[in-house]
């Protein structure tokens, strides 16, 4: 019998017979790890624990609690869900069922609509399948054999997937648990008994393969965790997220609306929402001017020839809107970079002029499918705090580091933690290998120089260059794409941008695309949910509301109101004929930071009685003292 040498996770080496399953290797070395191992890696290739090892290799385990292990568990739960659905309902066809960031889903074709009661039945059957502890058994078969099998079962979505595989794919893998068989690459957990904590969440419509021309299927979403405690914590977070939903709070706080009459994905800002947006944008303008940026603005539409030149027409066309003007095709801009390059190219540039930093709060339009639109978070029209920096290769490191510092400062000001990812070249891209390597190295070196912790996100760069993504974390620890820095050697080449170097010759500048907060709309949505609508004082559209006890206090209230507004404090009048307790409750529901009560004592003394939205009473203070308090609390953000 052939023997193989395995390097175990502790670095030790052992000899085993070729073909030994991974599970037996672990059993012989440290059997206690089997209770929490969902899969393994042999020479960095992820495999099932039942995988027969045929060659020498380095073995590592994937724990159920790990970043890699949880998706394997969830994907396995999705198979169990499909198993349960087919056990309960007749004539159901299954399609695909991947794990996703917070759980899993499976898409089904079924004549009836799944109800909440159906989800309860499915959950019950899933628990029975889990308790049966069926092994997840993998079998590699010829593709034609798999096609015959799924045709016999009436699983025509699986047949379509098999038929669409490249011709050179001769074999595929099937996974079986109990009587259920599914087409899948794997890996999966060893057996269904490892499933301890899951919950089905809701049903939604989903087009087959995401194509609106295809049939609408029913997508059942669920989530799963290693322990019941983790599941309970996640479900509590979901309930808290519902309370914080920016779309609901947007209505309750009178910030914005979306309206079918206007069209999906288009935001209409109400006065308070527009004021919140203004405060964010004004902060941005001041901070950019401090850092040597020049403010610019480009048109909303540009000739299609320009988008062809940039590569957007070929690589981004499906996300763009187009219009005809006097028989000439124009593209409505999805990005701001082209106008900025035309500004740069408007005259001869010297190395002494560089770096040039063009900043635009630029409104863009992108064609998003209706199904993915989500209030402020995903819209068809939005505004980016967009900037493009054109510099020499020698200046690149310093510019990237300065942007990263700017992002760190912004996150501190707005009160967010964040994570950093370096996204590399995608399959669909433009530019030479040498330029991509140079751009990726420039970004990575800047992160290292700034001593920033980051992860590599393979293949998720823009089509024209790699990027650094900053993902902020909100109060519920959810991650949101925020700032990004993209290094681009390609567009300056395509637009023949140049500068005169110290040698008197033409040289090609490097271009950095970057945003700090990202889409203003999305950032506002994140802010609303992060603070549950109770914005910090400096960002609150209304900082204080004056509450009169009776009508006789209104004249004094008007005087106080005028003094507050003249001092730059955003104040509102609550002089309507309602009881004081009702007014206070209404102001608290509107998340207003300060309620200023005006009664007999306040009017006689020329004072006000501030009350925080959390219920704390500050006692009687002068109007001047209150103005000073507000200004002091907002000073660090100016």
N, C-alpha and C positions, 0 to 999 in steps of 0.2 A: 504493500500500500504506500502511495506517495505521502510524504510528510510536508507540512508547511510551518513556517515560523511566524508567530503572531506577537507583535509588540502590544502589550496590554496598556490600559489607561494609566497605570502607575509607572510605566516605563520599563517594566520587566518583560522578559521574552520567554515564550514557551513554545514547545513543538506539539503540533496536533496533526491528526490524520486529515488529508485533503477531503473536502466535502463536509466537514463538521459544521453543524448549524451554529450561528452566533450565540444562540441561547445556551448551548452546551458549553461553549467556551466560557461564558460568564458564570455558569453553574459551577464549573470546575475551579474558577478563580475567586469569585466573590458572589455567592448566590444571593446575598442580601440585597444586591442592586437590582435584581430582577423584578422586585415588587414595584419599582418606579421607573424602569426603563421602558420606553415605548418603541425605540428603534436604535440603530447603531450606525456608525460610519466605518467603512473599510477603505483605507486610503482616500478619505474625504468623500467617498461615495455613500450616500444614505441608503440603507437597506433595512429590510425587516429583520426581526430577531430570529426568524426561521431560515434566513438566507444561508445556503451552504457555501462556506468559504473554500475556494479552490486554490488560492495562491497565497504567497507570503503577503503580509499586510500589517498596517498599523490600525488598531481597533480603538474606537472611542464610543461612548454611550450617549444617547439622547434621553434626558430625563423628562418625565411628564410635565414638570414644572418649568422647564426651560423655554427660551424663546423659540427654539426649533421644535420642541416636543409638544407644545400646546396645539399648534396647527395640525399635527399628526393625529392627536386625540380628537380634535373637532372634526376633521375630515372623516375619521372612522365613525364618529357619531352620526354624520350625515348619511353614511351607508346604512347604519342601523335605522335611521328615520325612513329611508327609501324602502327598506325591508318591511318596516311596520306598515307604511302606507299601502304597499302592495298586498300585505296580508289582510288588511281591513277593507279596502275598496277594490271593486272589480273594474277591469278595463282601464287601469291607470298605466300610463307610459312614463318612465323616468327618463331624464335627459342628463343633466350634469349637477354635481353637488360638491363644490369646493369649500374649503375653509376660507374665512375672510378675517379681517382684523379683529373683530370682537365676537366671532362665532362661526357660523356656517349657514349654508342654505342648500336646498335641492329644488330643482324645477320639475314640475309635473304637468302632463297633459291629462286632464280629467274633465268629464262633461259637466259635473256639478261643482259648485263653488265650495271650497273648504270653509267651514265655520269654526268659531272658537270651541264649540263642543267637539268638532272633529279633531282639533288639536289636542284636546284632553284625551280622546281615545287613542290617538297616535302616541302620545307620551306614555300612556299606560302600557301599550304593546311594546314600546321601546324598552321600558323597564323590564318587561318579561324577557325580551331578547338579551338584554344585558345580563340578567340574572342567570340565563341559561349558559353563559360563559362559552359561547361558540368561538372556536378559533377562527382568526382571519387567515384563510389559506390562499396562497398565491399559486397560480398555474400559468405558465407561458404556453400559448397555443399559436398555431398558424392563423394569420388574419382571416383567411377564407373560412376556417373552422369557426372562428368567433362570429363572423357574419351569419353563417348558417344557424348557429345557436340563437342569436338574438332575433333573427327572422322568425324562428320557430316560436319564440316567446312573444312575438308581436312588438318587440322593442325597436321601433324604426328610427328613433333618434340615435340609438347606439349604432345601428347599421349605417346611418348617414355619417357619423363620426368616423367609423372604420373605413368607409369608402373614400373619405376625404383625406386620409393619411397619405403621405408621399409613397410613391410606388415602391421605393426601396425598403419600406417597412414591411417585413415578411411575417414577423411574430408580434403578438401583443400579450399583455398580461391581464388575467382575470382574477378577481378576488371573490371568495365565497365565505359567507358566514351562515351557518345553518343551511336552509334551502335557497338562500338569496345569492345571486351571482351578479357581479357588476364589472364593467370594463373600467380599469383604473391602472395608473402607473404605480400607485403606492408611494411610500410604504404605509403600513397600517400598524395599529397596536396589536399585540399578540393575540388577544381574545376580547370578546365583548364584555367580559366580567370586569375589565379595567375601567369601564364607564360607570362613574359613581354620581356625577352631578351635571344635569343638563336641564334646559328649559326651552320649549318652543315659544317663540315670541309673537309672530304675526304672519299674515299672508299678504303677498303683493303680486301684481301682474308683472310679467317680464317676457319680452319678445325672445323667441328662440334665437340664440347667438347674438342677441342685442340688436337685431335688425328689424326695423319697423315693418318691413315687407313680409316678415315671417309670422307664424302663428303666435298668439299670446298664450303663454303658459302661466301656471300658478307657482309662485315661489314661496316656499315655507322657510322662514328664517328661524334660527335657533342659536343658542349659545351653550357652551359647556366648559367645565373647569375640572381640575384635578380633585378638588374637595368641595363639599357642600358649603363650607364657610366662604370660600372664594366666590361661589355662585351667588350666595345670598348678598355678598358685598356688591357684586356686579349688578344684580337686579335692583338693589337699593340705589345704585348710581343711575340706572336707567330711569327710575322714578324721579330722582332729583333732576335729571336732565330734562324730563318732561316739564317740570316746574320752571326750569330755566330757559325753555325753548324760546329763542329770540323772536320767532314769528308770533307767538302768543304775547310775549312781553311787548313786542313792537306795537301790537294793537292796544294792549292795556295802558301802555305809557304814551300812546299817541305819537309814535316815532316815525313809522313808515307803513306803507301798504304795498301789496301786489294786487293787481286788478285784472280780471280776465278781459275787461273791455279795452284795457291798454295793451294787453298781451302778456303771456307767461314769461317769467324771467326778467321783467322790467320793474325796477323799484321806483316808487313814488314816495319821496321824503316829505313828511309833515314838518311844521315849524320846529318842533323840539328835536326831531331826528336830524334836520338840516343844521341846527345849531350844534349838535354833537359832532356832526361831520365837519363843520367849519372849525371847531376847536381843535380837532385832530389835524386838519389840513394846515391851519395857521401854525401849529407847533412844528409841523414838518417844514414849512417854508422857512421859518426862523432858523431851525437847526441846519438846514441845507445851506443857507446863506453864510452861517458861521463857518461852514466847512469848505467854502470856496466853490460852491456849485453856481452855475449860471442858469436862470430860469428861461425856458423856451416853450414853444407850443407849435405843434404841427396840425395839419388839417385832418378831418375825419375820414376823407376818402382820398385815395391816391390811384393813379393809373395802374391797371393790371400789369402793364409791362414792367413796372417797378417791382411789383410783387413776384413776377417771374424772375427778375434779375436777382432778387434776394434769396430765392429758393422757397419762399412761402407758398407760391402758387402750386408748386409740385408737392411739397412736403406738408403743407398745412391747409390746403384748399378746402377740405371738408369741414373745417372749423370756421371758415370765413363767410361773410355775406358779400354779394356783388351787386352792382347796379350799372345801368347803361346811361351815359350822358352823351348826347349827340353822336350816337353810333360808336362811342368809345367805352370799353369796359373799364370800370373802376372797382377796386376792392375797398370795402369799409375796413378800417384798420383794426386788426386784432392785437397789435403791438405798436409801440411808439418809435421803434428804433430807426425806421427808414427816414423819417423827417430829420432826425438828429444827424444822420449821416450826410444828408443834403446840406444841413447847416455847416457841418465841418468842411464839406467840399466847396463851399461858396467862395473860398479864397485860398491862396497859398498859405500853408502852415509851416512854421519853423519849429525845430525841436525846443526852442526857447518858449514857445506858446504852450507846450504840453506840461502836465496833463490838462485836458479840457474836460470839464464835468458838466454835462447838460442834464438838467432836471426838469421834469414835466409831470404835473398831476394830470396824466393823460387818460381820457375816457376812451375805452376800447369796446369792441363788440365781437363776441364769439358765439358760434352756432352750437349751443348745448342742446342735447336731446331733452324733451319735456320731462322724461322720467327721472333725470338727474338734477333738475332744478330744485333748489332748496333755499327759499327766502334770500337773505343777504349772502349766504354761504356759497351759493352757486347760482349766478345770474348770467343773463345774456349781454347786459351792458354793465360795465363796472369801470372804476377809475383806479389806476395804479400809480403809486408814488415812484415813478419810473425814472431812472437815470442811466445815461451811457457815458462812460469815461473812455476817452481816447488818449493813449499814452505810449511812451516808448517801451520796448521790452524791459529796459533797465528799471523803469518806474513801476512795473507791474506788481511786484511783491509789496511795495509800500502802499499802493492803492488798494489792493485786496485786503491788507491788514487794517487799513483805515476804515474800510467798509465794515469789516467784521467788528471793529471797535464801536462803530456807529450803531450797529445792530444790538450789541451788548448794552449800550447806553439806553437805546430805545426800550429794550425789554425791561430794564431796571425801572425806567420812568413809568411804564405802563403796568409794572408789577407782574411780569411773567417769567417763569423758568423756561428754558428751551434746550433742545438737543440739536446736534449738527450732523449732517450727512454730506458726503462727497459723492455725487452721482456721475457715473462714467458714461462712455459712449454707447448710445442705443444702436439697435440693429439698423434703423432707418436714419441715416445721417449724411451730411456733406462734409467735405474737407479731407485733407490728407492724413495719413497715419502719423506723420511727423508733427503736424500742427496739433492733432488731438493729444499726442503724448506731451508736447510742450505745454499746452493749456492745462492739462490735468496736473502735471508736475507743479505748475505755477500756483494753482489753487491749493494743492496739498502742502507745499512748502510754506505758504502763508499761514495755513492753519497750524502747522507745527511751530512756526516762529511765534505765533500768538498763544501757543501752549493751549490750544483748544482741543478738547476730547471730541472725536468724530468717528463715524462709522462709514464704511464704503457701501454705497447703494449701486450695485452693478447694473449698467445698462439703462439707467433712468435719466441720463442727461438730455439736454435739448438737442434738436437735430443738428444744430450748428456749433455746439460746444458743450463741454462738461460744466457742472455747476456745483456750488455749495448751497445746500438747503438748510434753513434754520426753522425748526419746528417747535413752536411755542406750546407749552402745556397749561391748560386752564385749571380752574379750581377743582374740576373732577378728574384731573390728570389725563384728559384727552389731548391728543396732539393735533395741531393745525399747521398746515403749510403757511409760512409767513415770509420772511426775507429770503432772498436768493441772490447769489452772485454767479454770473455765467461768463466764462472766459471764451472769447471769440476771435480766432484768427481768420475765419472764413469770410465774413461779410465785408471787412475792410478790403479783402482781396477782390471780392465780387464787384465792389463799388469803386475800386481803384483809388482808395484813400491813400494819401501820402503826406510826408512832411520832409522838409529840408534839414538834413542832419548837419553836424559840425563839419563834415567833410564836403559840404556843398552838394551832396547827392541826395536823390529821393530815397526815402525809406518808408516801409509800411508800418503804420501804427497798430497797436493791439486795442481791441475793444472789449470793455467790460459792460455787460448788461447787469443791472441790479435794482432790487426793490428793498425797502427797509421794513415797512409794515405789510407790503403786498397790495392786494386789492383792498381799497378803503372800505368797501361794502362788507367784504368778508371779515376784515379786522373789526369793524363795528359789531358784526354778529357775534364774534368771539367775545368781545368786550361785554356785550349785553349778557351773554350766558355766563361768563366768568364772574361777573359781579351780580348776577341775578337781577339786573336792572338798577341796582343801587350803586350808581357810579361814584367814584371818588369826587370830592368837592370840586376840584379844578375842571372836571369833565362834565359835571351835572348841568344839563340844559337849564334847569331851575335850581339855583343854590339855596334860595330861601323863599318861604311863602309867609305873608303877613295874614294873621288870622284875627279878625275883630270879634270881640265877645258879643257886642250889640251894635246897632246902627250908629249910636252916638259916638263910638270910637273910630268911625270911618274917617272923619276929617284928619284926626291925628295920624291915622294909618296912612293916609294919602301923603302926608308930609314925610313920614319915615320912608315910604316907598320911593319918593323922589330922591331923597338923600342916598339911598342904597343904589339906585340906578345911576345917579350922577357919579358915584364912587366906583362904578364898573362892576357892581354885583348884580348877578342875574336874579331878579326878584319877580315874584308874582303876587297878585292880590287875591286874598280869600275873604272877600267882604260880602258874600252872599248871605241871605237870611236863613241860615241853618244853625243848629246848636253847635257849640264849640267842640264837643266830643266827636260829633260827626265830621266836622272839618278836619280835626286831627287825624281821624282814621283814614279819611280820603287822602290827606297829604302823605301819610305813611304808605298807603297803597301806591301812590305815585313816586315813592322812593325819594322824596325831596329831603336833602340833608338837614335843613334847619326849618323849623316852624317857629315863627315869631308871634307870640300871643300878645294881644293888646287889649287890656281891660282898664278899669278905673285907676288902679294903682300905677300902671305903666304910663297912662296918659297924664296923670297928675305929676308924676316924677320926671316925665320926659324920657322914660326908659322903654325897653322892650324886654320880653321874657323868652329867650331862645330855648327851644326844645329840640334835641337831636332826634333823628328818625328812629334810633334804637330805643327811644323813650326817656333818655337822660335829660333832666331839667338843669339848665345852667344858672338859673336864678336871674334876677333883674340886672341888666347891664345897660350902659349908655349905647346909643346908636354908633357913636364913634368907636367905642371899644369893640362892638360886634364887627364893624367894618375892618378894623385892624386885625381881628381874629381870622376872618375869612382871607384877607390878603396874606397873612403870615402862612396859613395853611396851603395857599396856592403858590407861594413865592418860588419854591424849588422847581416848579414846572414852567416858569416864564422864560 
